Every structure is written in structure tokens, then in C-alpha cells.
Amino acid sequence: MTTPTVLRAKNSADFLAALPQAVGFNATNSCFIMSLKGDKSERTARVDLPEHIAPTPELKLWYQAVRELARHTNSVALILTTDAPLTSEPWRSEIGSLARVLTVLLAEDGCSVKDVCAIAPDGWACFAQQQTPELRDLNEIGGSPLASTDAVPTLDEWRAHNNTTPSNLAEVLHLPS
């Protein structure tokens, strides 16, 4: 029996650098919901980001899915990965809007959101501690001691290797379409 590797993140950049190793793959346009117990992660779920961040039935279903995934924990960290830019004012981006709404909805459910981070091609930002977070350089993540030099598969590569296919949210949640 092998002993699991323990990754100790000292800051958000370390946390983001460790994510691909912790979940086993890299994925863009995703929301990772990591349940926390104290300062340790317990499990992580991933859902695709909604295609459009506008008030639609699909977005409402997406929020419901994230809330359901976080329902059985008291504390979470959220990581949003996107191929859309955050811009120089991340809080005004679509991802910033998504981060704010998720934080409010999960708090209404009694779930503490310890961190909400977003990674994009133009940088990264943390939304939980700041009203107007700054756009940070991706080199902070790449330069973290927890950044892996080993190749981590993409989500599609991981799915092919593990013979899995994406699920429809309505099917996963047993909701009528």
C-alpha cells in the first residue's frame, strides 16, 4: 500500500499549482469544488463552466449543481479555470460575476467559502479575500514549489484513458430537462 503524497500550500498560488496533481488532470472552462475539513482537502468535484453567464435556465441549473456538490460540507474552496481573459479588472469579468454569485449562494446554504480563485490565459485572481482583486502573473503559479514538472493529462486525455464520458447535469442531478 502506498502512502498518499501530502501537498502543503502556503498561499493561493501554491494551492493552484497543486490542483492538477491533486485531481489528476488539467481542465479549462471548469469549476472545481474542493471540500475542506480544517486546512485539509477531503474531496474535489468538477463541473464544466456554463457556456453563457447570463440569466438563463441553464445557468440556474448550473448553480443548482454546484450547490448540490457543496451541500454536504461546511467549507469549500472554488477554483474556476477559463480560456476567457480576466482582464486588468478581474472582478468585472464574467468569471468575477460567477465567483461573487457562487460565494453568496453557498453562504446562504451555510457553506463557508474559504477561497475562490480563477485562472485564465492572462493571469489569475483570488476573489474571496478582496472586493477588487488584482490580476496576478501566472508565473507565480508556475514558480510555486508545488508546481509539477511532470506532464499532467488534460481532461480529455484523462477521460480517454479512464474510458469515461461527460454526464448531462440534468441526469446527474435527476432533474427533468
Secondary structure, DSSP 8 states (H G I E B T S, - for coil): ---------SSHHHHHHHHHHHHSSB-SSEEEEEEEETTEEEEEEEEE--S--SSSHHHHHHHHHHHHHHTT-SEEEEEEE-SS---S-GGGSHHHHHHHHHHHHHHHTT-EEEEEEEEETTEEEE-SS-SS---B-THHHHTSTT---S---BHHHHHHHHT-----HHHHTT---
